[in-house]
Amino acid sequence: MNKQRINDVIDKMKKEGLTQIIVSSTASLYYLTGYWVEPHERMIALYLDASGKAVLFGNEIFGLNSMPDLPLICHTDSENPVKDLANVVKAGKLGIDKFWSSKFLIELMGLRNDVVPVHGSAPVDLARMFKDEPEMIMMRHNSRINDQVVGTVISMLEDGVTENYLASQVNKLFLQNGADCEGTQIVCFGANGADPHHSSDSTVLQTGDSVILDIFTPLNHYWCDMTRTVFYKTVSEQQRRVYDLVKLANETAISRIKPGVLLSEIDKTARDIIIQGGYGKYFTHRLGHGIGLECHEPPDVSLASDIPLEAGMIFSVEPGIYLPGEFGVRIEDLVMVMEDGCEVLNKYPKELQVIL
């Protein structure tokens, strides 16, 4: 158990008016206990109350062990997984995280009609939003790997190459550098780049294509994520104009990042530049997302996010312009908020590149 993180969560429970919560998210359980378990259809749940009492409930197939400060109560596939948990929870409000399966919640409600389930993700989400020193070190390291991979893949651009092939090479390179698993890499040529979440396919690279490489993976459970756009053999004046606008939006937004500034202001800074450049309706998504144990986690970097920046937050800054039937451009960096500004974790250059 990570006592500092547990105490932080308890403090945030009290601020949310919660005296007890259930944590079932794989990433959040790892954050608090050091156990990484993919339960699939089986139940795993951490019970935590405001006094610091913690009990872990899981299937014996997970191979977990009790710790001095974390008793483990196991069940088998032939037993009701919720029964023991129902004997521990107290009457009244019980915070439930957003990942706990409804089949377990409904069973608990049937066994304990004196329990009132309420949204309970906020205490852990808020704690995870601020990275501690070991997490910062991990995120820096993983972003360096990402820089290396994107550079190598850009060097592979040549006549006849397909999106699928490059996506497979991204995964191969990540695995060679310690990735936990393969991912669904976003590689887009030409008009495919107008779809922000295009699924890589058999499209063949053509002269004049923009090439979007949005690559991401977990390494030691912490995610890296970045996007670079380059051009193959030639670049049109419109492509150059769009690229320069996206780059300006990315860099200007990053220059505004410091404690106290609202996340919505960071989004607005980038969005206003693209609007003033005449492409506002083609910037179709939020500016960014938090990242850490999950690729997308709080905070949300959008016009709707009136949360002030604080040191320790890590999130993406990824403005884009997507012209249907033509091409797209996106530039994404991860940034870490520091006491006096921010640290950009991705170092791969952002100057316009034409690959010959």
C-alpha positions as CSV (number, residue, x, y, z in Angstrom):
1,M,0.0,0.0,0.0
2,N,1.2,3.5,-0.8
3,K,0.3,5.3,2.4
4,Q,0.9,8.8,1.0
5,R,-1.5,8.1,-1.8
6,I,-4.1,6.5,0.5
7,N,-4.0,9.5,2.8
8,D,-4.4,11.9,-0.2
9,V,-7.4,9.9,-1.3
10,I,-8.9,10.0,2.2
11,D,-8.4,13.7,2.4
12,K,-10.3,14.1,-0.9
13,M,-13.0,11.7,0.3
14,K,-13.7,14.0,3.2
15,K,-13.9,17.0,0.8
16,E,-16.4,15.1,-1.3
17,G,-18.5,14.3,1.8
18,L,-17.7,10.5,1.5
19,T,-16.8,8.3,4.5
20,Q,-16.4,5.1,2.4
21,I,-15.7,4.2,-1.2
22,I,-15.1,1.1,-3.4
23,V,-12.3,1.3,-5.9
24,S,-12.4,-1.2,-8.8
25,S,-10.5,0.4,-11.6
26,T,-7.4,-1.6,-12.6
27,A,-5.3,1.5,-12.9
28,S,-6.5,3.0,-9.6
29,L,-6.0,-0.3,-7.7
30,Y,-2.4,-0.3,-9.0
31,Y,-1.9,3.3,-8.0
32,L,-3.0,2.6,-4.4
33,T,-1.9,-1.0,-3.8
34,G,0.8,-1.9,-6.4
35,Y,-1.3,-4.8,-7.7
36,W,-2.1,-4.7,-11.4
37,V,-5.0,-7.1,-12.0
38,E,-7.2,-7.4,-15.2
39,P,-10.3,-9.0,-13.6
40,H,-12.3,-9.3,-16.8
41,E,-15.8,-10.7,-15.7
42,R,-14.6,-11.4,-12.2
43,M,-14.7,-9.0,-9.2
44,I,-11.9,-7.2,-7.6
45,A,-12.7,-4.3,-5.2
46,L,-10.8,-2.2,-2.7
47,Y,-12.9,-1.0,0.2
48,L,-11.6,2.2,1.8
49,D,-13.1,4.3,4.6
50,A,-12.2,7.6,6.0
51,S,-10.4,6.2,9.1
52,G,-7.9,4.5,6.8
53,K,-9.3,1.0,6.9
54,A,-8.7,-0.8,3.7
55,V,-9.8,-4.3,2.6
56,L,-9.1,-5.9,-0.8
57,F,-11.7,-8.3,-2.2
58,G,-10.8,-10.6,-5.1
59,N,-11.0,-14.0,-6.7
60,E,-8.4,-16.5,-5.5
61,I,-7.5,-17.1,-9.2
62,F,-5.8,-13.6,-9.1
63,G,-2.9,-15.0,-7.0
64,L,-2.9,-12.0,-4.6
65,N,-1.5,-12.0,-1.0
66,S,-2.5,-10.1,2.1
67,M,-0.2,-7.3,3.2
68,P,0.2,-6.1,6.8
69,D,-1.8,-3.0,6.1
70,L,-4.1,-4.5,3.5
71,P,-6.1,-7.7,4.4
72,L,-7.2,-9.8,1.5
73,I,-10.6,-11.6,1.4
74,C,-10.8,-14.1,-1.4
75,H,-13.7,-15.9,-3.0
76,T,-13.9,-18.6,-5.6
77,D,-15.8,-18.9,-8.9
78,S,-18.5,-21.0,-7.1
79,E,-19.1,-18.3,-4.4
80,N,-21.0,-15.0,-4.4
81,P,-18.2,-12.5,-4.9
82,V,-20.2,-9.7,-3.2
83,K,-21.2,-11.5,0.0
84,D,-18.0,-10.7,2.1
85,L,-17.9,-7.1,0.8
86,A,-21.6,-6.7,1.9
87,N,-20.6,-7.6,5.4
88,V,-17.9,-4.9,5.6
89,V,-19.5,-1.8,4.1
90,K,-21.4,0.5,6.5
91,A,-24.9,1.8,6.2
92,G,-25.4,5.1,4.4
93,K,-23.6,6.6,1.4
94,L,-21.1,4.5,-0.4
95,G,-18.9,5.9,-3.1
96,I,-18.8,3.6,-6.2
97,D,-16.2,4.2,-8.9
98,K,-17.3,4.5,-12.5
99,F,-15.7,1.2,-13.5
100,W,-17.5,-1.2,-11.1
101,S,-19.8,-3.5,-12.9
102,S,-23.5,-3.0,-12.4
103,K,-24.0,-6.7,-11.8
104,F,-21.9,-6.4,-8.6
105,L,-23.5,-3.1,-7.5
106,I,-27.0,-4.6,-8.0
107,E,-26.1,-7.6,-6.0
108,L,-24.7,-5.4,-3.2
109,M,-27.9,-3.3,-3.2
110,G,-29.9,-6.6,-2.9
111,L,-27.9,-7.7,0.1
112,R,-27.7,-4.3,1.8
113,N,-30.7,-2.1,1.3
114,D,-29.4,0.3,3.9
115,V,-26.5,1.3,1.6
116,V,-26.9,4.3,-0.7
117,P,-24.6,4.1,-3.7
118,V,-23.3,7.5,-5.0
119,H,-20.7,8.5,-7.5
120,G,-17.3,7.8,-5.9
121,S,-14.6,8.2,-8.5
122,A,-13.6,11.7,-7.7
123,P,-11.3,11.1,-4.7
124,V,-9.0,8.8,-6.6
125,D,-9.3,10.6,-9.9
126,L,-8.3,13.9,-8.2
127,A,-5.3,12.3,-6.5
128,R,-4.1,10.6,-9.7
129,M,-4.4,14.0,-11.5
130,F,-1.2,15.2,-9.7
131,K,1.9,13.0,-10.4
132,D,4.4,12.4,-7.7
133,E,8.2,12.2,-8.4
134,P,8.4,8.5,-9.4
135,E,5.5,9.1,-11.8
136,M,7.2,12.2,-13.3
137,I,10.4,10.2,-13.8
138,M,8.4,7.4,-15.6
139,M,6.5,9.8,-17.8
140,R,9.7,11.6,-18.9
141,H,11.4,8.3,-19.7
142,N,8.4,7.0,-21.7
143,S,8.2,10.2,-23.7
144,R,11.9,9.9,-24.6
145,I,11.0,6.4,-26.0
146,N,8.1,7.9,-27.9
147,D,10.4,10.5,-29.5
148,Q,12.8,7.8,-30.6
149,V,10.1,5.6,-32.1
150,V,8.4,8.4,-34.1
151,G,11.8,9.4,-35.5
152,T,12.6,5.9,-36.6
153,V,9.1,5.4,-38.2
154,I,9.4,8.7,-40.1
155,S,12.7,7.4,-41.6
156,M,10.7,4.4,-42.9
157,L,8.5,6.6,-45.2
158,E,9.0,5.4,-48.8
159,D,7.1,4.6,-52.0
160,G,4.8,1.6,-51.5
161,V,4.6,1.6,-47.7
162,T,1.1,1.2,-46.2
163,E,-0.5,2.6,-43.1
164,N,-0.8,-0.9,-41.6
165,Y,2.9,-1.6,-42.1
166,L,4.0,1.5,-40.4
167,A,1.5,0.9,-37.5
168,S,3.0,-2.6,-37.1
169,Q,6.5,-1.1,-37.0
170,V,5.5,1.4,-34.3
171,N,4.3,-1.5,-32.1
172,K,7.4,-3.5,-32.9
173,L,9.7,-0.6,-31.8
174,F,7.7,0.0,-28.7
175,L,7.9,-3.6,-27.7
176,Q,11.6,-3.6,-28.3
177,N,11.8,-0.7,-25.8
178,G,9.8,-2.3,-23.0
179,A,6.2,-1.6,-23.9
180,D,3.6,-3.6,-21.9
181,C,1.6,-4.5,-25.0
182,E,0.8,-3.6,-28.6
183,G,-1.5,-0.7,-29.2
184,T,-3.9,0.5,-32.0
185,Q,-1.6,3.1,-33.5
186,I,-3.0,5.9,-35.6
187,V,-1.2,6.2,-38.9
188,C,-2.9,8.3,-41.6
189,F,-2.0,9.1,-45.2
190,G,-3.5,12.0,-47.1
191,A,-7.3,12.2,-47.0
192,N,-7.4,9.6,-44.2
193,G,-5.8,12.3,-41.9
194,A,-9.1,14.2,-42.0
195,D,-10.5,11.6,-39.6
196,P,-8.9,12.3,-36.2
197,H,-9.3,8.7,-35.1
198,H,-8.8,6.9,-38.5
199,S,-8.1,3.2,-38.2
200,S,-4.9,2.4,-40.1
201,D,-5.6,0.3,-43.2
202,S,-4.0,-0.8,-46.4
203,T,-3.7,2.7,-47.9
204,V,-0.5,3.2,-49.8
205,L,1.6,6.4,-49.3
206,Q,1.5,8.8,-52.2
207,T,3.5,11.8,-53.2
208,G,2.0,14.9,-51.6
209,D,0.4,13.1,-48.7
210,S,0.4,14.5,-45.3
211,V,1.4,11.7,-42.8
212,I,-0.1,11.8,-39.3
213,L,1.6,9.6,-36.7
214,D,-0.3,9.6,-33.4
215,I,1.5,6.9,-31.4
216,F,1.0,5.8,-27.9
217,T,1.5,2.8,-25.6
218,P,2.0,2.0,-21.9
219,L,5.5,1.2,-20.6
220,N,5.5,-0.1,-17.0
221,H,1.8,0.8,-16.9
222,Y,2.4,4.5,-17.7
223,W,1.4,5.9,-21.1
224,C,3.2,7.9,-23.6
225,D,1.4,9.7,-26.4
226,M,2.4,12.1,-29.1
227,T,1.6,13.2,-32.6
228,R,3.7,14.5,-35.5
229,T,2.6,15.4,-39.0
230,V,5.1,15.4,-41.9
231,F,4.7,15.6,-45.7
232,Y,5.9,13.1,-48.3
233,K,8.1,14.5,-51.2
234,T,6.0,17.7,-51.7
235,V,4.0,20.1,-49.6
236,S,1.3,22.4,-51.1
237,E,0.8,26.0,-50.0
238,Q,-2.4,25.1,-48.3
239,Q,-0.8,22.2,-46.4
240,R,2.0,24.6,-45.3
241,R,-0.4,27.2,-44.2
242,V,-2.5,24.7,-42.2
243,Y,0.6,23.2,-40.6
244,D,2.0,26.5,-39.6
245,L,-1.3,27.4,-38.0
246,V,-1.5,24.2,-36.0
247,K,2.1,24.6,-34.9
248,L,1.4,28.2,-33.8
249,A,-1.7,27.0,-31.8
250,N,0.3,24.2,-30.2
251,E,3.2,26.4,-29.1
252,T,1.1,29.4,-28.1
253,A,-1.1,27.2,-25.9
254,I,2.0,25.6,-24.3
255,S,3.5,29.1,-23.6
256,R,0.4,29.9,-21.5
257,I,0.6,26.9,-19.2
258,K,1.4,27.8,-15.6
259,P,-0.2,27.3,-12.2
260,G,-3.5,29.2,-11.8
261,V,-4.5,29.4,-15.4
262,L,-7.7,27.6,-16.2
263,L,-7.6,24.5,-18.5
264,S,-10.4,26.1,-20.5
265,E,-8.1,29.1,-21.2
266,I,-5.5,26.8,-22.6
267,D,-8.0,25.3,-25.0
268,K,-9.3,28.7,-25.9
269,T,-5.9,30.0,-26.7
270,A,-5.2,27.3,-29.3
271,R,-8.8,27.4,-30.6
272,D,-8.8,31.2,-31.1
273,I,-5.7,31.0,-33.2
274,I,-7.2,28.4,-35.5
275,I,-10.5,30.3,-35.7
276,Q,-8.7,33.5,-36.6
277,G,-6.8,31.6,-39.3
278,G,-10.1,30.7,-40.9
279,Y,-10.2,27.0,-40.0
280,G,-12.2,27.0,-36.7
281,K,-14.9,24.6,-37.8
282,Y,-12.2,22.1,-38.8
283,F,-10.8,21.8,-35.2
284,T,-13.3,19.3,-34.1
285,H,-12.1,18.0,-30.7
286,R,-10.9,19.2,-27.3
287,L,-7.3,20.4,-27.0
288,G,-6.2,17.6,-24.8
289,H,-6.5,15.1,-22.0
290,G,-4.8,14.0,-18.9
291,I,-2.5,11.0,-19.1
292,G,-0.7,8.7,-16.7
293,L,-1.8,5.2,-15.8
294,E,-4.5,5.6,-18.5
295,C,-4.0,7.2,-21.8
296,H,-7.1,9.3,-21.3
297,E,-7.7,10.4,-17.7
298,P,-8.6,13.6,-15.8
299,P,-8.1,16.5,-16.3
300,D,-10.1,17.3,-19.5
301,V,-8.5,20.1,-21.5
302,S,-11.5,21.7,-23.1
303,L,-13.6,24.8,-23.1
304,A,-15.8,23.2,-20.5
305,S,-13.0,22.5,-18.0
306,D,-12.8,25.4,-15.5
307,I,-10.1,23.8,-13.4
308,P,-7.0,25.8,-12.5
309,L,-3.7,24.3,-13.4
310,E,-1.5,23.0,-10.6
311,A,2.0,21.7,-10.5
312,G,2.1,17.9,-11.2
313,M,-0.6,17.8,-13.8
314,I,0.4,16.1,-17.0
315,F,-1.8,16.4,-20.1
316,S,-1.7,16.6,-23.9
317,V,-1.8,19.7,-26.1
318,E,-2.9,18.5,-29.5
319,P,-4.6,21.0,-31.8
320,G,-5.6,19.8,-35.2
321,I,-7.2,20.9,-38.5
322,Y,-9.1,18.2,-40.5
323,L,-10.2,19.0,-44.1
324,P,-12.6,16.3,-45.3
325,G,-11.5,14.6,-48.5
326,E,-8.2,16.4,-48.5
327,F,-5.8,16.0,-45.5
328,G,-5.3,16.6,-41.8
329,V,-2.7,18.0,-39.5
330,R,-2.3,17.4,-35.8
331,I,0.7,18.2,-33.5
332,E,0.6,16.7,-30.0
333,D,3.0,17.1,-27.0
334,L,2.7,16.0,-23.4
335,V,3.3,18.7,-20.9
336,M,3.9,18.6,-17.2
337,V,2.9,21.7,-15.1
338,M,5.7,23.0,-13.0
339,E,5.8,25.7,-10.3
340,D,7.0,28.3,-12.8
341,G,5.5,27.1,-16.1
342,C,5.6,23.7,-17.8
343,E,8.0,21.1,-19.0
344,V,7.3,19.8,-22.5
345,L,8.0,16.0,-22.4
346,N,8.3,15.4,-26.1
347,K,11.4,16.7,-27.7
348,Y,11.0,15.5,-31.3
349,P,11.2,18.6,-33.6
350,K,8.0,20.3,-34.8
351,E,9.5,22.2,-37.7
352,L,7.7,21.4,-41.0
353,Q,9.3,18.3,-42.6
354,V,9.1,17.2,-46.2
355,I,10.4,13.6,-46.4
356,L,12.2,13.0,-49.8
